Amino acid sequence: MAVFHFSFFSNSLHRTTDVTAIIPAEPPMFPGMTPVDPNKPFRSLYLLHGYSGSHADWLRGSRIEQLAQMHRIAVFCPSGENSFYIDDKARDALYEQFISRELVDFTRRVFPLSKERKDTTIGGLSMGGYGAIRNGFKNNDVFGNIIALSSALITDGISKMPDEPGPGPEGNTPPAMMSPSYFIHTFGKPSQIIGSDVDPKALAKKLVDTGAERPNLYMACGSEDFLIESNRDLHKYLVDIGYEHLYTEGSGTHSWEYWDTHIEKALKWLDELYKK
C-alpha cells in the first residue's frame, strides 16, 4: 500500500491544489486471498470530502487505506474547498471541470489506472455526496458508478429562497452555517435552480429520457441524519422515473462511524458490479 500527498497546478482552478492518493501497490499476500495480476490497471475511486473538509479527511476519518488494499482500488481524494464541486466562473475556479475531467486525466497519466468507464467511480459524503451525484450524472461518459453517502441534496430547499439574499425557507432549510449569499453564489439564482444542471433530479430525468448510459448508483443515509428527508426524496424520485439504483438507510447520524461503515459496503457493492 502506498499513500501519496501530491500537489499540482490545475488549469481548471488556476492555482496549485492538493490531492491524497491511496494506491494498493502490492498484491494481497495473506493466506486465502485471491491472487491478482500485478500488471492489471487499477479501478479508480474519486472520493470527495464534505463542507469545511479537506483532501485528508477520508484518510483521517475512515479505514479507506485498508479498504482500498482489500478491494484493489486506487482512491483519490481532492481538495474541493466549499465549492459543492460546481464550476465557480466568477472566481475562475471550475470545480466540476477539475473533478470530472482534469483530475481524472492527470491521475491516469501518472498512475496505472483503467480508462474504462465501468472501472471509474465518483463518491463522497455530505457536500461530496451531492458532488458525486451531480457530477456523476452530468459526466456519465466518464463515471460508470456513483457512491453517495449522507448527501447534501439541498437544491430543492434553496430553490424556495428569494433571489436576493434573505432568510432561508422553512421546512427543508439549508444548514445554518451557510449564508443565503453563499448559496446564491454557489448554485445561482434560486428561481432558476429547478431543471438546471445543478438539480440532480433534472440530470437524472435527462439520462432516463434520452436513453443515455446511467451510472450505477449507491445511496446511503442514516435515519437520524438531518439530511435523511432529502435523501429519501431523491430515492423516491429515482424510483418514480425508473432509474434503478441501490438505496439503503438505517440507524446512524452525520458521522464518520456511519460513513466508514457504508464506504466498506459500497466497495463490496462495486466488487459485485465488477463481477457482472
One Martini backbone bead per residue (centre of mass of N, CA, C, O) as a GRO file, in nm:
protein
  276
    1MET     BB    1   0.097   0.036   0.022
    2ALA     BB    2   0.025   0.373  -0.098
    3VAL     BB    3   0.077   0.715   0.017
    4PHE     BB    4  -0.018   1.031  -0.122
    5HIS     BB    5   0.097   1.375  -0.136
    6PHE     BB    6  -0.012   1.598  -0.389
    7SER     BB    7   0.088   1.860  -0.617
    8PHE     BB    8  -0.084   2.072  -0.864
    9PHE     BB    9  -0.146   2.240  -1.151
   10SER     BB   10  -0.460   2.390  -1.220
   11ASN     BB   11  -0.642   2.500  -1.491
   12SER     BB   12  -0.930   2.508  -1.357
   13LEU     BB   13  -0.821   2.681  -1.085
   14HIS     BB   14  -0.557   2.857  -1.115
   15ARG     BB   15  -0.389   2.647  -0.926
   16THR     BB   16  -0.269   2.495  -0.660
   17THR     BB   17  -0.331   2.153  -0.557
   18ASP     BB   18  -0.461   1.893  -0.341
   19VAL     BB   19  -0.379   1.532  -0.302
   20THR     BB   20  -0.496   1.215  -0.209
   21ALA     BB   21  -0.331   0.894  -0.246
   22ILE     BB   22  -0.443   0.545  -0.284
   23ILE     BB   23  -0.223   0.264  -0.345
   24PRO     BB   24  -0.235  -0.084  -0.427
   25ALA     BB   25   0.072  -0.192  -0.495
   26GLU     BB   26   0.031  -0.459  -0.345
   27PRO     BB   27  -0.041  -0.764  -0.345
   28PRO     BB   28  -0.212  -0.990  -0.191
   29MET     BB   29  -0.061  -1.225   0.078
   30PHE     BB   30  -0.278  -1.366   0.217
   31PRO     BB   31  -0.429  -1.627   0.321
   32GLY     BB   32  -0.702  -1.689   0.088
   33MET     BB   33  -0.637  -1.489  -0.117
   34THR     BB   34  -0.679  -1.358  -0.422
   35PRO     BB   35  -0.510  -1.348  -0.685
   36VAL     BB   36  -0.330  -1.097  -0.874
   37ASP     BB   37  -0.262  -0.889  -1.135
   38PRO     BB   38   0.003  -0.660  -1.132
   39ASN     BB   39  -0.062  -0.548  -1.445
   40LYS     BB   40  -0.332  -0.450  -1.372
   41PRO     BB   41  -0.537  -0.209  -1.376
   42PHE     BB   42  -0.686   0.019  -1.185
   43ARG     BB   43  -0.928   0.110  -1.017
   44SER     BB   44  -1.134   0.408  -0.953
   45LEU     BB   45  -1.166   0.662  -0.679
   46TYR     BB   46  -1.343   0.966  -0.636
   47LEU     BB   47  -1.314   1.121  -0.314
   48LEU     BB   48  -1.533   1.330  -0.136
   49HIS     BB   49  -1.573   1.589   0.064
   50GLY     BB   50  -1.695   1.802   0.288
   51TYR     BB   51  -1.789   2.058   0.446
   52SER     BB   52  -1.487   2.198   0.565
   53GLY     BB   53  -1.286   2.022   0.427
   54SER     BB   54  -1.042   1.776   0.302
   55HIS     BB   55  -0.817   1.559   0.151
   56ALA     BB   56  -0.768   1.410   0.452
   57ASP     BB   57  -1.035   1.298   0.574
   58TRP     BB   58  -1.055   0.997   0.488
   59LEU     BB   59  -0.787   0.909   0.619
   60ARG     BB   60  -0.868   1.002   0.916
   61GLY     BB   61  -1.190   0.887   0.938
   62SER     BB   62  -1.107   0.613   0.793
   63ARG     BB   63  -1.045   0.282   0.623
   64ILE     BB   64  -0.951   0.340   0.322
   65GLU     BB   65  -0.673   0.212   0.307
   66GLN     BB   66  -0.758  -0.082   0.364
   67LEU     BB   67  -0.989  -0.098   0.152
   68ALA     BB   68  -0.821  -0.051  -0.101
   69GLN     BB   69  -0.657  -0.309  -0.069
   70MET     BB   70  -0.889  -0.518  -0.048
   71HIS     BB   71  -1.029  -0.394  -0.338
   72ARG     BB   72  -0.837  -0.289  -0.554
   73ILE     BB   73  -0.832   0.049  -0.524
   74ALA     BB   74  -0.795   0.364  -0.637
   75VAL     BB   75  -0.759   0.665  -0.436
   76PHE     BB   76  -0.900   1.005  -0.470
   77CYS     BB   77  -0.846   1.311  -0.270
   78PRO     BB   78  -0.962   1.612  -0.307
   79SER     BB   79  -0.985   1.958  -0.317
   80GLY     BB   80  -1.310   2.146  -0.265
   81GLU     BB   81  -1.375   2.302  -0.053
   82ASN     BB   82  -1.699   2.495  -0.079
   83SER     BB   83  -1.819   2.416  -0.389
   84PHE     BB   84  -1.989   2.149  -0.460
   85TYR     BB   85  -1.851   2.084  -0.737
   86ILE     BB   86  -1.874   2.364  -0.886
   87ASP     BB   87  -1.861   2.599  -1.110
   88ASP     BB   88  -1.670   2.910  -1.056
   89LYS     BB   89  -1.668   3.172  -1.270
   90ALA     BB   90  -1.606   3.423  -1.088
   91ARG     BB   91  -1.316   3.265  -0.990
   92ASP     BB   92  -1.194   3.049  -1.176
   93ALA     BB   93  -1.337   2.777  -1.032
   94LEU     BB   94  -1.351   2.459  -1.188
   95TYR     BB   95  -1.472   2.188  -1.028
   96GLU     BB   96  -1.597   2.005  -1.233
   97GLN     BB   97  -1.361   1.997  -1.430
   98PHE     BB   98  -1.154   1.896  -1.229
   99ILE     BB   99  -1.293   1.629  -1.129
  100SER     BB  100  -1.410   1.510  -1.423
  101ARG     BB  101  -1.126   1.566  -1.592
  102GLU     BB  102  -0.842   1.656  -1.495
  103LEU     BB  103  -0.794   1.447  -1.268
  104VAL     BB  104  -0.839   1.197  -1.436
  105ASP     BB  105  -0.618   1.251  -1.646
  106PHE     BB  106  -0.379   1.283  -1.453
  107THR     BB  107  -0.394   1.003  -1.304
  108ARG     BB  108  -0.368   0.833  -1.568
  109ARG     BB  109  -0.071   0.933  -1.626
  110VAL     BB  110   0.063   0.849  -1.336
  111PHE     BB  111  -0.123   0.597  -1.311
  112PRO     BB  112  -0.236   0.253  -1.325
  113LEU     BB  113  -0.523   0.306  -1.497
  114SER     BB  114  -0.824   0.265  -1.589
  115LYS     BB  115  -1.030   0.390  -1.876
  116GLU     BB  116  -1.284   0.271  -1.789
  117ARG     BB  117  -1.595   0.346  -1.695
  118LYS     BB  118  -1.655   0.091  -1.508
  119ASP     BB  119  -1.373   0.173  -1.333
  120THR     BB  120  -1.519   0.458  -1.267
  121THR     BB  121  -1.550   0.647  -0.959
  122ILE     BB  122  -1.779   0.847  -0.771
  123GLY     BB  123  -1.749   1.001  -0.439
  124GLY     BB  124  -1.923   1.085  -0.117
  125LEU     BB  125  -1.985   1.329   0.145
  126SER     BB  126  -2.236   1.523   0.152
  127MET     BB  127  -2.121   1.745  -0.042
  128GLY     BB  128  -1.983   1.500  -0.193
  129GLY     BB  129  -2.248   1.356  -0.260
  130TYR     BB  130  -2.355   1.569  -0.442
  131GLY     BB  131  -2.108   1.581  -0.632
  132ALA     BB  132  -2.134   1.287  -0.727
  133ILE     BB  133  -2.417   1.296  -0.845
  134ARG     BB  134  -2.401   1.542  -1.031
  135ASN     BB  135  -2.129   1.458  -1.186
  136GLY     BB  136  -2.213   1.173  -1.263
  137PHE     BB  137  -2.458   1.246  -1.436
  138LYS     BB  138  -2.315   1.465  -1.622
  139ASN     BB  139  -2.047   1.249  -1.644
  140ASN     BB  140  -2.131   0.956  -1.783
  141ASP     BB  141  -1.868   0.909  -1.967
  142VAL     BB  142  -1.674   0.866  -1.710
  143PHE     BB  143  -1.889   0.753  -1.499
  144GLY     BB  144  -2.013   0.432  -1.382
  145ASN     BB  145  -2.008   0.530  -1.071
  146ILE     BB  146  -2.188   0.588  -0.751
  147ILE     BB  147  -2.113   0.734  -0.422
  148ALA     BB  148  -2.366   0.826  -0.167
  149LEU     BB  149  -2.323   0.997   0.146
  150SER     BB  150  -2.511   1.197   0.306
  151SER     BB  151  -2.645   1.390   0.107
  152ALA     BB  152  -2.651   1.736  -0.001
  153LEU     BB  153  -2.985   1.775  -0.097
  154ILE     BB  154  -3.054   2.129  -0.127
  155THR     BB  155  -3.193   2.253  -0.386
  156ASP     BB  156  -3.493   2.260  -0.315
  157GLY     BB  157  -3.461   2.456  -0.077
  158ILE     BB  158  -3.316   2.688  -0.227
  159SER     BB  159  -3.545   2.742  -0.444
  160LYS     BB  160  -3.723   2.900  -0.204
  161MET     BB  161  -3.557   3.130  -0.225
  162PRO     BB  162  -3.461   3.429  -0.275
  163ASP     BB  163  -3.266   3.603  -0.508
  164GLU     BB  164  -3.221   3.761  -0.259
  165PRO     BB  165  -3.085   3.805   0.021
  166GLY     BB  166  -3.212   3.599   0.294
  167PRO     BB  167  -3.409   3.407   0.446
  168GLY     BB  168  -3.475   3.100   0.483
  169PRO     BB  169  -3.662   2.838   0.451
  170GLU     BB  170  -3.885   2.639   0.546
  171GLY     BB  171  -3.802   2.327   0.652
  172ASN     BB  172  -3.578   2.249   0.405
  173THR     BB  173  -3.314   2.374   0.543
  174PRO     BB  174  -3.033   2.496   0.519
  175PRO     BB  175  -2.760   2.524   0.671
  176ALA     BB  176  -2.670   2.775   0.901
  177MET     BB  177  -2.357   2.800   0.821
  178MET     BB  178  -2.499   2.912   0.564
  179SER     BB  179  -2.550   3.160   0.350
  180PRO     BB  180  -2.744   3.296   0.112
  181SER     BB  181  -2.507   3.410  -0.055
  182TYR     BB  182  -2.365   3.142  -0.093
  183PHE     BB  183  -2.587   2.993  -0.249
  184ILE     BB  184  -2.607   3.191  -0.485
  185HIS     BB  185  -2.313   3.169  -0.575
  186THR     BB  186  -2.309   2.851  -0.615
  187PHE     BB  187  -2.619   2.795  -0.766
  188GLY     BB  188  -2.769   3.047  -0.801
  189LYS     BB  189  -3.066   3.131  -0.871
  190PRO     BB  190  -3.329   2.991  -0.720
  191SER     BB  191  -3.542   3.020  -0.965
  192GLN     BB  192  -3.315   2.839  -1.157
  193ILE     BB  193  -3.264   2.546  -1.046
  194ILE     BB  194  -3.496   2.407  -1.156
  195GLY     BB  195  -3.373   2.217  -1.432
  196SER     BB  196  -3.084   2.233  -1.392
  197ASP     BB  197  -2.730   2.142  -1.356
  198VAL     BB  198  -2.786   2.142  -1.018
  199ASP     BB  199  -3.019   1.927  -1.062
  200PRO     BB  200  -3.047   1.598  -1.003
  201LYS     BB  201  -3.327   1.535  -1.122
  202ALA     BB  202  -3.282   1.653  -1.406
  203LEU     BB  203  -3.039   1.470  -1.477
  204ALA     BB  204  -3.183   1.199  -1.445
  205LYS     BB  205  -3.412   1.249  -1.649
  206LYS     BB  206  -3.229   1.285  -1.895
  207LEU     BB  207  -3.113   1.000  -1.897
  208VAL     BB  208  -3.384   0.855  -1.931
  209ASP     BB  209  -3.504   1.008  -2.184
  210THR     BB  210  -3.231   0.950  -2.372
  211GLY     BB  211  -3.087   0.666  -2.306
  212ALA     BB  212  -2.852   0.688  -2.140
  213GLU     BB  213  -2.595   0.618  -1.962
  214ARG     BB  214  -2.608   0.488  -1.632
  215PRO     BB  215  -2.502   0.521  -1.338
  216ASN     BB  216  -2.424   0.356  -1.082
  217LEU     BB  217  -2.611   0.359  -0.760
  218TYR     BB  218  -2.510   0.452  -0.422
  219MET     BB  219  -2.726   0.499  -0.138
  220ALA     BB  220  -2.675   0.665   0.190
  221CYS     BB  221  -2.859   0.708   0.512
  222GLY     BB  222  -2.927   0.816   0.813
  223SER     BB  223  -3.210   0.829   1.022
  224GLU     BB  224  -3.058   1.075   1.207
  225ASP     BB  225  -3.020   1.254   0.977
  226PHE     BB  226  -3.073   1.580   0.855
  227LEU     BB  227  -3.074   1.448   0.537
  228ILE     BB  228  -3.294   1.222   0.498
  229GLU     BB  229  -3.534   1.348   0.337
  230SER     BB  230  -3.374   1.419   0.074
  231ASN     BB  231  -3.290   1.126   0.018
  232ARG     BB  232  -3.571   1.004  -0.001
  233ASP     BB  233  -3.667   1.186  -0.231
  234LEU     BB  234  -3.468   1.093  -0.449
  235HIS     BB  235  -3.532   0.798  -0.439
  236LYS     BB  236  -3.828   0.824  -0.521
  237TYR     BB  237  -3.778   0.964  -0.789
  238LEU     BB  238  -3.612   0.736  -0.921
  239VAL     BB  239  -3.833   0.530  -0.910
  240ASP     BB  240  -4.049   0.688  -1.077
  241ILE     BB  241  -3.842   0.708  -1.344
  242GLY     BB  242  -3.654   0.435  -1.360
  243TYR     BB  243  -3.392   0.451  -1.168
  244GLU     BB  244  -3.168   0.237  -1.097
  245HIS     BB  245  -3.086   0.152  -0.749
  246LEU     BB  246  -2.912   0.182  -0.434
  247TYR     BB  247  -3.090   0.197  -0.122
  248THR     BB  248  -2.988   0.298   0.216
  249GLU     BB  249  -3.103   0.263   0.559
  250GLY     BB  250  -3.025   0.360   0.903
  251SER     BB  251  -2.877   0.377   1.175
  252GLY     BB  252  -2.766   0.723   1.191
  253THR     BB  253  -2.538   0.978   1.142
  254HIS     BB  254  -2.330   1.261   1.083
  255SER     BB  255  -2.071   1.031   1.052
  256TRP     BB  256  -1.790   0.832   1.052
  257GLU     BB  257  -1.921   0.574   1.138
  258TYR     BB  258  -2.113   0.561   0.898
  259TRP     BB  259  -1.913   0.605   0.654
  260ASP     BB  260  -1.725   0.365   0.712
  261THR     BB  261  -1.939   0.145   0.680
  262HIS     BB  262  -2.045   0.240   0.379
  263ILE     BB  263  -1.783   0.223   0.215
  264GLU     BB  264  -1.757  -0.078   0.243
  265LYS     BB  265  -2.029  -0.156   0.115
  266ALA     BB  266  -1.974  -0.009  -0.155
  267LEU     BB  267  -1.724  -0.180  -0.239
  268LYS     BB  268  -1.877  -0.445  -0.251
  269TRP     BB  269  -2.073  -0.350  -0.468
  270LEU     BB  270  -1.855  -0.301  -0.682
  271ASP     BB  271  -1.753  -0.592  -0.697
  272GLU     BB  272  -2.019  -0.709  -0.804
  273LEU     BB  273  -2.025  -0.545  -1.063
  274TYR     BB  274  -1.746  -0.648  -1.172
  275LYS     BB  275  -1.852  -0.952  -1.215
  276LYS     BB  276  -2.069  -0.889  -1.457
   0.00000   0.00000   0.00000
